Amino acid sequence: MASLKHAVRCGAAMALTPTALVVAAPAAPVSDAERFRSTQKFMNDTVVDAIGLRAFFFTLKLEKCYTCADLQLLLPEFTAKAIKGNGDVAGRMLEGRAREMLR
């Protein structure tokens, strides 16, 4: 249950209310720099929330990234750590969210 709450909080899943589906508003176009920074923050926060202090070296790798392409190269490791901390389904949803953010 905590994994689902984390996925909703990070935007990887939408919350259902008893009467309606909460639908996110279309996002305004963002620059490459904004997309990079938001994705980097999402990936860092997700892994730290999932595995805690064991995310330290992954965080260092993220800090060495300067482009969306650099972040793309870390997606397999991000996915493995997200799955390890959140389970397969939530981990895959978080991976999908990160991939979507990089587009």
N, C-alpha and C positions, 0 to 999 in steps of 0.2 A: 504494500500500500504506500509506503514511503517513497518508493521508486516512482510510482505514478504521480504522486504529489510533486516530486522533483521535476518530472517531465512536464507537467502542467505549468509549474512555476517558471521553467526555462523556456517555455514556448514550444516544446516538442510535441505537446498534445493539447487538445482543447478540453476544457471542463464542461461537463454536462450539468445543467440545472434541472430540477424536477419538471419544469415547464418548457424549456427551450434549450437549444444548443447555442453556446456562446461562440460567435464567429468573429474572428479577428478582422479588423478593418484593413483594407488594402494599404500596404506601406508605400510611403512616398519614395521616389527613386533616391538612392543613396550613392555617394561617391565610392570609389574603390577604397580609399583610405578609411572611410566610415565602416564599410563592409568588412575590411580587414580587422579593424580594431574591435568591432562588435563580435565577430566570429572568434577572434583570439580570446576575448574575455569569456565568451560562452564556453569555449573548449576548456579553458583553465578552471572556471567555476564549476563546471560539470564534473571534471575529474577530481578536483579537490573535494567536492561534496561526496563523491562516490568512494574514494579510497583514502582520503585524508592526507596525512604526512607522507605516505608512500608516493604521492603525486609530485614530490619535490623535483626530481630529475626531469619529469615530463614538463613541469612548469618552466624549468630552465631551457628546455628545447623550444618551448613556445616563445619564450622571450628572445630567442635568437632568430625568430622568423621576422621577415620584413615585407613579405608579399603574400597574397592569397595562395599563390602556387606553393610557397613554403608550407603554409598550413595544410594544403591538400596532401602534401607528402607525409604529414603526421596523422592523417585520418585513420590509417590502419591501427596505429598504436593507441590513438584516442578511442577508437571503437573497442579495442581489447580491454582497456581500462574501464570504460563505461559499462561494458558487459560484466566485468569482474565485480564492480561495485553495485550495479543495479539489476543484474539479471539480463538474460538474453533479449527479451522483448523490449524492455525499457532502453537497454543499451543500443539496440538497432534503431529505435525511434530517435534517440539522441544523435546517432550517427546521421540519420536522414535529415534532421534539423540542421546539423553542421554543414552537410553537403548543400542543402537549400540556401543557407546563409552565404555560402561561397559563390553562388551563381550570380 
